Structures are given as structure tokens and as C-alpha cells.
Amino acid sequence: MRARALVGWNLRRLRVEKSLSQEALGLLAECEPSYIGRIERGRENSTVETLEALAEVLGVHISAFFVIPKPGSERPATLRRGRKPKTAATRPEEG
């Protein structure tokens, strides 16, 4: 796996583990969500500075972007589209 694809694979895996959308991660790391999408697809060469910002938001060491997946591993899943369903704690009280 090429370096850009490896970084993208791990970025997506880590982002989904934290249940962050590309938009939310972009806001927290101060970069464009579309840029995060391009990194995840292996179409963008990210700077070390950007990787450091992303790692900080994700709560990992920058080396986490270079973990080689086990042979046969499936591509990291995506988050479910749309808003999260409201829970009882976030629903307005009926009355």
C-alpha cells in the first residue's frame, strides 16, 4: 500500500472510531472537510503539520497514520449518513 493510501486508510479508521464526520474533524483541526475527504481517498499529499493537527484532535500519536493493516482487512466503514437520532435526553418534553 502506498504512503498516501495508508495515511488515508488510517485517518478514516480513526475518524470513524471517534464517530466524527469529515466536517466535524475539519472544524476541530482547522482544515477543510473536502481536504480530509481527499486525504482519506489517497488523493492528497498531507503535510506533517496537518497530520499533527489531525492526530491531536483524534487523540493519537502521528505514527497511528502509518499503521499497516493486516492482510485481507476490509476498508474502514463509513459513518451512517444524516443526523444522529434524538435520544430521550435530547428530545423536547411533550406537554
KALINDA-V394910 format. One record per residue. N is the residue number from 1. PSI is psi in whole degrees, -180 to 180 (* if undefined). BURIAL is + if it has 24 or more other ideal C-beta (glycine too) atoms within 12 Angstrom, else -. Layout:
# KALINDA-V394910
n->N psi->PSI burial->BURIAL
n->N psi->PSI burial->BURIAL
This chain:
# KALINDA-V394910
n->1 psi->132 burial->-
n->2 psi->158 burial->-
n->3 psi->-45 burial->-
n->4 psi->-42 burial->-
n->5 psi->-38 burial->-
n->6 psi->-46 burial->+
n->7 psi->-44 burial->+
n->8 psi->-43 burial->+
n->9 psi->-51 burial->+
n->10 psi->-36 burial->+
n->11 psi->-47 burial->+
n->12 psi->-44 burial->+
n->13 psi->-48 burial->+
n->14 psi->-40 burial->+
n->15 psi->-45 burial->+
n->16 psi->-39 burial->-
n->17 psi->-34 burial->-
n->18 psi->3 burial->+
n->19 psi->41 burial->-
n->20 psi->136 burial->+
n->21 psi->166 burial->+
n->22 psi->-37 burial->+
n->23 psi->-47 burial->-
n->24 psi->-44 burial->-
n->25 psi->-42 burial->+
n->26 psi->-43 burial->+
n->27 psi->-45 burial->-
n->28 psi->-34 burial->-
n->29 psi->0 burial->+
n->30 psi->50 burial->-
n->31 psi->162 burial->+
n->32 psi->135 burial->-
n->33 psi->-35 burial->-
n->34 psi->-31 burial->-
n->35 psi->-41 burial->+
n->36 psi->-42 burial->+
n->37 psi->-42 burial->-
n->38 psi->-37 burial->-
n->39 psi->-47 burial->+
n->40 psi->-32 burial->+
n->41 psi->-1 burial->-
n->42 psi->24 burial->-
n->43 psi->0 burial->-
n->44 psi->136 burial->-
n->45 psi->111 burial->-
n->46 psi->149 burial->+
n->47 psi->160 burial->-
n->48 psi->-38 burial->-
n->49 psi->-43 burial->-
n->50 psi->-44 burial->+
n->51 psi->-38 burial->+
n->52 psi->-43 burial->-
n->53 psi->-43 burial->+
n->54 psi->-43 burial->+
n->55 psi->-41 burial->+
n->56 psi->-45 burial->-
n->57 psi->-40 burial->+
n->58 psi->-9 burial->+
n->59 psi->34 burial->-
n->60 psi->166 burial->-
n->61 psi->149 burial->-
n->62 psi->-27 burial->+
n->63 psi->-18 burial->-
n->64 psi->-21 burial->+
n->65 psi->-10 burial->+
n->66 psi->17 burial->+
n->67 psi->126 burial->-
n->68 psi->125 burial->-
n->69 psi->153 burial->-
n->70 psi->147 burial->-
n->71 psi->135 burial->-
n->72 psi->1 burial->-
n->73 psi->140 burial->-
n->74 psi->152 burial->-
n->75 psi->141 burial->-
n->76 psi->141 burial->-
n->77 psi->163 burial->-
n->78 psi->164 burial->-
n->79 psi->153 burial->-
n->80 psi->136 burial->-
n->81 psi->156 burial->-
n->82 psi->-176 burial->-
n->83 psi->154 burial->-
n->84 psi->144 burial->-
n->85 psi->147 burial->-
n->86 psi->140 burial->-
n->87 psi->171 burial->-
n->88 psi->-33 burial->-
n->89 psi->-26 burial->-
n->90 psi->-8 burial->-
n->91 psi->140 burial->-
n->92 psi->145 burial->-
n->93 psi->137 burial->-
n->94 psi->146 burial->-
n->95 psi->* burial->-
